[in-house]
Amino acid sequence: MNDTQILSTFHDMPPTSRAAGSTLVFDACRVGVVLRAVLFVEVVVGVGAMFMAGNPMDWLTRTALLTGGALPATLVWLIAACSLKRVLERLSTTVQYAAGVALGALAAVYGSGILALSGLLESPPWVASAFAGALLSAALVTALVLRARGQMPAATAARLSELQARIRPHFLFNTLNSAIALVRAEPAKAEAMLEDLSDLFRHALVDQGESVTLADELALAERYLAIEQVRFGDRLRVEWALDIAAESAQLPPLILQPLVENAVMHGVEPSPGGARIKISTERRRTSVVIKITNTVPAGQGEHGHGVALSNVRDRLSLLHDVQMRFHSVLKDGVYQVRIEVPA
């Protein structure tokens, strides 16, 4: 591979710009959003009932009555916002806000209509209901937008951290030094090593959006381990147990590679005899379980693996909310990170 070929790998990155109005400012199709929306409305209903109640029993009665209209209205708003997701994401940000508020007003009128049809309200407050629904939906949309914006700092921090890891002097020096040593004896292996290195830079620099597939993340981890295999030889023993049915699961970009890097850094590097790393995936009905396991030298504690865990946990939570599970444990000289996400 000549210099031109090497440098060209850094110039063919796809454009990262997006068309204006192509981003959804709020997403009502998530389980966590549904739970929070229902809880939020119920809290508002409960507090509002306190102003009219004279005693606890009266408060419970009024809360139940208001819930009979508020809960169906909330569910209608969520269903409508989720069903119109593809339509909304093609609109401008301002129109999406307005649509969310308008849907809230209509849903609240629907809730009052249910109470009127059931005979629980003699003269439904249509206008007041519409304004209340608009106000509550505006608050909910704002909360969803703020939560979505919270992903940007986490994603930026992850990309900067990943880039910093990739250009760590000792990593870059060892990789290039290993490639130079292979140029004469095994040129094909040296070329493959440099290509793997360029792919790592590419993934760190390119904006890949909110999520990527598990298959993409596994491919990146495999390239990283291929580089480290040249460095450590027999000291690095990698085992793969992959479920093809799990490869379509969505993950934030640059999630697995830092965890694999931690396994190498805290399992292989400090151990004269090396370490065994196992990466496994499994689809279990509606979820996918990902495990990254590595042996650690005797006496090494769990603290060495904590560098990337907080960032990984936060970014998974932002993408999958309550549908995500993240655990890490060190037991009997084996350290494991377990991730569970929707299939």
C-alpha positions as CSV (number, residue, x, y, z in Angstrom):
1,M,0.0,0.0,0.0
2,N,1.6,3.3,-1.1
3,D,1.2,6.7,0.7
4,T,-1.5,7.9,-1.7
5,Q,-3.6,4.8,-1.0
6,I,-3.2,5.2,2.8
7,L,-4.1,8.9,2.8
8,S,-7.0,8.4,0.5
9,T,-8.8,6.4,3.1
10,F,-9.2,9.5,5.2
11,H,-10.8,11.6,2.3
12,D,-13.7,9.4,1.1
13,M,-15.9,9.9,4.2
14,P,-19.6,10.5,3.3
15,P,-21.1,13.9,3.9
16,T,-22.7,14.4,7.3
17,S,-25.1,17.2,6.7
18,R,-28.8,16.7,6.9
19,A,-31.7,18.4,5.2
20,A,-33.5,21.0,7.2
21,G,-36.6,19.8,8.9
22,S,-35.7,16.1,8.7
23,T,-35.2,15.6,12.4
24,L,-38.0,14.6,14.8
25,V,-38.0,17.0,17.7
26,F,-40.0,14.6,20.0
27,D,-40.6,10.8,19.8
28,A,-43.7,9.5,21.5
29,C,-43.1,5.9,20.4
30,R,-41.0,4.8,23.3
31,V,-42.1,2.8,26.4
32,G,-40.4,5.2,28.7
33,V,-42.1,8.2,27.1
34,V,-45.5,6.5,27.6
35,L,-44.9,5.8,31.3
36,R,-43.6,9.3,32.0
37,A,-46.5,11.0,30.1
38,V,-49.1,9.0,32.0
39,L,-47.4,9.6,35.3
40,F,-47.0,13.4,34.6
41,V,-50.7,13.8,33.7
42,E,-51.8,11.8,36.7
43,V,-49.7,14.0,39.0
44,V,-51.2,17.1,37.5
45,V,-54.7,15.7,37.9
46,G,-54.1,14.7,41.5
47,V,-52.8,18.1,42.4
48,G,-55.6,19.8,40.5
49,A,-58.2,17.7,42.4
50,M,-56.8,19.0,45.7
51,F,-58.1,22.5,45.0
52,M,-61.6,21.3,44.8
53,A,-61.6,18.5,47.5
54,G,-62.8,19.1,51.0
55,N,-61.4,15.8,52.5
56,P,-59.3,12.8,51.4
57,M,-62.3,10.7,50.2
58,D,-63.6,13.7,48.2
59,W,-60.1,14.0,46.7
60,L,-60.0,10.4,45.7
61,T,-63.4,10.7,44.0
62,R,-62.5,13.8,42.1
63,T,-59.1,12.3,41.1
64,A,-60.9,9.2,39.8
65,L,-63.4,11.3,37.8
66,L,-60.7,13.5,36.2
67,T,-58.6,10.4,35.5
68,G,-61.5,8.9,33.5
69,G,-61.1,11.7,31.0
70,A,-57.4,12.6,31.3
71,L,-56.0,9.0,30.9
72,P,-57.8,8.3,27.6
73,A,-56.9,11.7,26.4
74,T,-53.2,11.1,27.2
75,L,-53.2,7.7,25.4
76,V,-54.9,9.3,22.4
77,W,-52.2,12.0,22.2
78,L,-49.5,9.3,22.5
79,I,-51.0,7.1,19.8
80,A,-51.6,10.0,17.5
81,A,-48.1,11.4,17.9
82,C,-46.5,8.0,17.4
83,S,-48.7,7.2,14.3
84,L,-47.8,10.6,12.8
85,K,-44.1,10.2,13.5
86,R,-43.1,9.8,9.8
87,V,-45.2,12.8,8.8
88,L,-44.0,15.0,11.6
89,E,-40.3,14.5,11.0
90,R,-40.7,16.0,7.5
91,L,-42.0,19.2,9.0
92,S,-40.1,22.2,10.3
93,T,-39.3,22.3,14.0
94,T,-41.8,25.1,14.7
95,V,-44.6,23.2,12.9
96,Q,-43.8,20.0,14.9
97,Y,-44.1,22.0,18.2
98,A,-47.5,23.4,17.0
99,A,-48.7,20.0,15.9
100,G,-47.9,18.5,19.3
101,V,-49.8,21.2,21.1
102,A,-52.7,21.0,18.8
103,L,-52.9,17.3,19.2
104,G,-53.0,17.9,23.0
105,A,-55.9,20.3,22.7
106,L,-57.9,17.8,20.6
107,A,-57.1,14.9,22.9
108,A,-58.3,16.9,25.9
109,V,-61.6,17.7,24.2
110,Y,-61.9,14.0,23.4
111,G,-61.4,13.2,27.1
112,S,-64.1,15.7,28.1
113,G,-66.4,14.1,25.5
114,I,-65.9,10.7,27.1
115,L,-67.0,12.1,30.5
116,A,-70.0,13.8,28.9
117,L,-71.1,10.6,27.1
118,S,-70.8,8.6,30.3
119,G,-73.0,11.1,32.2
120,L,-70.3,12.2,34.6
121,L,-70.2,15.8,33.4
122,E,-73.4,17.7,32.7
123,S,-71.8,20.6,31.0
124,P,-68.3,19.7,29.8
125,P,-65.7,22.6,29.9
126,W,-64.7,22.3,26.2
127,V,-62.6,25.4,26.0
128,A,-60.9,24.9,29.4
129,S,-60.2,21.3,28.5
130,A,-58.6,22.4,25.2
131,F,-56.4,24.9,26.8
132,A,-55.4,22.5,29.6
133,G,-54.6,19.8,27.0
134,A,-52.5,22.3,25.0
135,L,-50.6,23.4,28.1
136,L,-49.9,19.9,29.2
137,S,-48.8,18.7,25.8
138,A,-46.6,21.8,25.4
139,A,-44.9,20.9,28.7
140,L,-44.5,17.2,27.6
141,V,-43.1,18.1,24.2
142,T,-40.6,20.5,25.8
143,A,-39.5,17.8,28.1
144,L,-39.0,15.3,25.2
145,V,-37.1,17.9,23.2
146,L,-34.8,18.7,26.1
147,R,-34.2,15.0,26.6
148,A,-33.4,14.5,22.9
149,R,-30.9,17.4,23.1
150,G,-29.3,15.7,26.0
151,Q,-28.0,13.1,23.6
152,M,-25.8,15.6,21.7
153,P,-23.3,16.3,24.5
154,A,-23.1,12.5,25.3
155,A,-22.5,11.6,21.7
156,T,-19.9,14.4,21.2
157,A,-18.1,13.4,24.4
158,A,-18.0,9.8,23.2
159,R,-16.6,10.8,19.8
160,L,-14.0,13.0,21.3
161,S,-13.1,10.3,23.8
162,E,-12.9,7.7,21.0
163,L,-10.7,9.9,18.9
164,Q,-8.4,10.6,21.8
165,A,-8.2,6.9,22.4
166,R,-7.3,6.2,18.8
167,I,-4.5,8.8,18.8
168,R,-3.0,7.8,22.1
169,P,0.7,8.0,21.5
170,H,1.5,4.5,22.7
171,F,-1.4,2.9,20.8
172,L,-0.5,4.7,17.6
173,F,3.2,4.1,18.0
174,N,2.8,0.4,18.7
175,T,0.4,-0.1,15.8
176,L,2.6,1.7,13.3
177,N,5.7,0.0,14.7
178,S,4.1,-3.4,14.3
179,A,3.1,-2.6,10.8
180,I,6.6,-1.5,9.9
181,A,8.0,-4.7,11.3
182,L,5.6,-6.7,9.1
183,V,6.2,-4.8,5.9
184,R,9.1,-7.0,4.6
185,A,8.1,-10.3,6.2
186,E,4.3,-10.2,5.8
187,P,3.3,-7.2,3.7
188,A,-0.3,-8.4,3.3
189,K,-0.7,-8.5,7.1
190,A,0.9,-5.0,7.4
191,E,-1.5,-3.6,4.8
192,A,-4.5,-5.2,6.6
193,M,-3.3,-3.7,9.9
194,L,-3.1,-0.2,8.5
195,E,-6.6,-0.6,6.9
196,D,-8.0,-1.6,10.3
197,L,-6.4,1.5,11.8
198,S,-7.8,3.8,9.1
199,D,-11.3,2.3,9.8
200,L,-11.0,3.1,13.4
201,F,-10.2,6.7,12.6
202,R,-13.0,6.8,10.1
203,H,-15.6,5.7,12.7
204,A,-14.3,8.2,15.2
205,L,-14.6,11.1,12.8
206,V,-17.8,10.4,10.8
207,D,-21.2,11.4,12.2
208,Q,-23.1,8.2,12.1
209,G,-26.4,9.5,13.4
210,E,-28.3,8.5,16.5
211,S,-27.8,4.8,16.2
212,V,-26.1,2.0,14.3
213,T,-26.7,-1.7,14.1
214,L,-25.1,-4.2,16.4
215,A,-23.5,-5.8,13.3
216,D,-21.7,-2.5,12.6
217,E,-20.4,-2.2,16.2
218,L,-19.2,-5.8,16.1
219,A,-17.3,-5.2,12.9
220,L,-15.5,-2.2,14.4
221,A,-14.6,-4.2,17.5
222,E,-13.3,-7.0,15.3
223,R,-11.0,-4.5,13.5
224,Y,-9.7,-3.2,16.8
225,L,-9.0,-6.7,18.1
226,A,-7.2,-7.6,14.8
227,I,-4.7,-4.8,15.5
228,E,-4.2,-5.8,19.1
229,Q,-3.8,-9.5,18.1
230,V,-0.7,-8.5,16.1
231,R,0.7,-6.7,19.1
232,F,-0.1,-9.3,21.8
233,G,0.0,-12.5,19.7
234,D,-1.0,-15.6,21.8
235,R,-1.5,-13.4,24.9
236,L,-4.8,-12.2,23.4
237,R,-7.3,-15.1,23.1
238,V,-10.6,-14.0,21.6
239,E,-13.8,-16.0,21.5
240,W,-16.9,-15.0,19.5
241,A,-20.4,-16.4,20.2
242,L,-22.6,-14.4,17.9
243,D,-26.3,-14.8,17.2
244,I,-27.2,-13.6,13.7
245,A,-30.7,-12.8,14.7
246,A,-29.4,-10.2,17.1
247,E,-27.4,-8.2,14.6
248,S,-30.2,-5.7,13.7
249,A,-30.4,-4.4,17.2
250,Q,-29.8,-0.6,17.4
251,L,-27.0,0.8,19.5
252,P,-25.5,4.3,19.9
253,P,-22.3,4.5,17.7
254,L,-19.0,3.7,19.3
255,I,-20.4,1.8,22.2
256,L,-18.8,-1.7,22.0
257,Q,-15.3,-0.7,21.0
258,P,-14.4,1.2,24.2
259,L,-15.6,-1.8,26.2
260,V,-13.5,-4.2,24.2
261,E,-10.6,-1.8,24.6
262,N,-11.0,-1.8,28.4
263,A,-11.0,-5.6,28.3
264,V,-7.6,-5.5,26.5
265,M,-6.2,-2.7,28.6
266,H,-7.1,-4.2,32.0
267,G,-7.1,-7.9,31.1
268,V,-4.3,-8.5,28.6
269,E,-1.8,-5.7,29.0
270,P,-1.1,-6.2,32.8
271,S,-0.9,-10.0,32.6
272,P,2.3,-11.8,31.5
273,G,0.1,-14.8,30.4
274,G,-2.4,-12.6,28.6
275,A,-6.2,-13.0,29.0
276,R,-9.2,-14.5,27.3
277,I,-11.9,-12.2,25.9
278,K,-15.3,-13.4,25.0
279,I,-17.9,-11.4,23.0
280,S,-21.3,-13.0,22.8
281,T,-24.7,-11.8,21.5
282,E,-28.1,-13.5,21.9
283,R,-31.6,-12.6,20.9
284,R,-34.2,-13.4,23.5
285,R,-37.7,-12.8,22.1
286,T,-38.0,-9.0,22.1
287,S,-34.6,-8.2,23.5
288,V,-30.9,-8.7,22.6
289,V,-28.3,-9.5,25.2
290,I,-24.6,-8.5,24.7
291,K,-21.9,-9.7,26.9
292,I,-18.2,-8.7,26.9
293,T,-16.2,-10.9,29.3
294,N,-12.5,-11.0,30.1
295,T,-10.2,-12.6,32.6
296,V,-8.2,-10.3,34.8
297,P,-4.8,-10.7,36.6
298,A,-5.0,-11.9,40.2
299,G,-5.6,-9.0,42.6
300,Q,-6.8,-6.5,40.0
301,G,-9.9,-4.7,41.1
302,E,-13.0,-3.5,39.2
303,H,-11.9,0.1,39.3
304,G,-9.8,-0.3,36.2
305,H,-12.8,-0.9,34.0
306,G,-14.7,2.3,35.1
307,V,-13.3,4.7,32.6
308,A,-15.9,4.1,29.8
309,L,-18.7,2.6,31.7
310,S,-20.5,5.7,32.8
311,N,-20.5,7.2,29.2
312,V,-21.7,3.9,27.7
313,R,-24.5,3.6,30.3
314,D,-25.7,7.2,29.8
315,R,-25.8,6.9,26.0
316,L,-27.7,3.6,26.1
317,S,-30.2,5.1,28.5
318,L,-30.7,8.1,26.2
319,L,-31.4,5.9,23.2
320,H,-33.5,3.1,24.8
321,D,-34.6,4.6,28.1
322,V,-36.3,2.1,30.4
323,Q,-36.0,-0.7,27.8
324,M,-32.2,-0.8,28.4
325,R,-30.3,-2.8,31.0
326,F,-26.6,-2.4,31.8
327,H,-24.7,-4.4,34.4
328,S,-21.0,-4.9,35.2
329,V,-19.5,-7.4,37.6
330,L,-16.1,-8.8,38.7
331,K,-16.2,-12.3,40.2
332,D,-13.6,-15.0,40.6
333,G,-11.1,-13.3,38.3
334,V,-13.6,-12.7,35.5
335,Y,-15.0,-9.3,34.6
336,Q,-18.2,-9.0,32.5
337,V,-20.2,-6.2,31.1
338,R,-23.8,-7.2,30.2
339,I,-26.0,-5.0,28.0
340,E,-29.7,-5.7,27.2
341,V,-31.5,-3.6,24.5
342,P,-34.7,-4.0,22.5
343,A,-34.4,-6.4,19.5
